[in-house]
Amino acid sequence: MSAARRVCNHSGFRYTIEKVIGEGAFGTVYLIFSLETGERVALKKICEDTRYKSRELEALQAIHHPNCLTLLHHFISESQSTKMLYLNLVTEYVPDTLSCVERQYLSIGQTIPTLLVKLISYQLLRSLAYLHSKKIVHRDIKPANILLHPSTCILKLCDFGSAKFFKANEPSISYITSRPYRAPELILGATRYDGSIDIWSAGIIFLSLLSKR
């Protein structure tokens, strides 16, 4: 670790930022080094709207499962230049996504082994069964949101920014889930749906892995 790196300190949590590992419409993800534990963990920085509760934070606080990303810490920070508030979610760090794994095999002209496809499928369905038992629908199942540890092949479902706690007969938006993995009822504009939309997305992923396309 370079001595030139600036030490950040928020709510007693001290860390240094190593690099950006992901960027999206709702936030930026950094690889950071925790000075308390001596471990590399991930930090997702999201623009905070104080008018609303963070569904992602609410979901992560309710989730405790070996195939779902674990929340380690969270805090609010303020930009010195813009005075904007940011919600910072500190989670465990898993270096690869299913998207990366697919590209790695493609780059060497090979397909993902059937046994690994089975292992991925089992763990993803296990995580979804757990979420749905907690009345949580992820609503954005796709390879980029599926983390896979390169040495253990342990799967972690991540990015709960679109997740929602569902209540019976409560309407929800239909323009949700990345288009290639969007269930037919969402495409047709349904506003009353359940965890089956996550199962459809998972099915599309399994099909793409098994068809080697």
Secondary structure, DSSP 8 states (H G I E B T S, - for coil): --TTS-EEEETTEEEEEEEEEEE-SS-EEEEEEETTT--EEEEEEEE--TTS--HHHHHHHH---TTB--EEEEEEEE-TTT--EEEEEEE----EEHHHHHHHHHHTT----HHHHHHHHHHHHHHHHHHHHTTEE-----GGGEEE-TTT--EEE---TT-EE--TT----SS-S-GGG--HHHHTT-S---THHHHHHHHHHHHHHHTT-
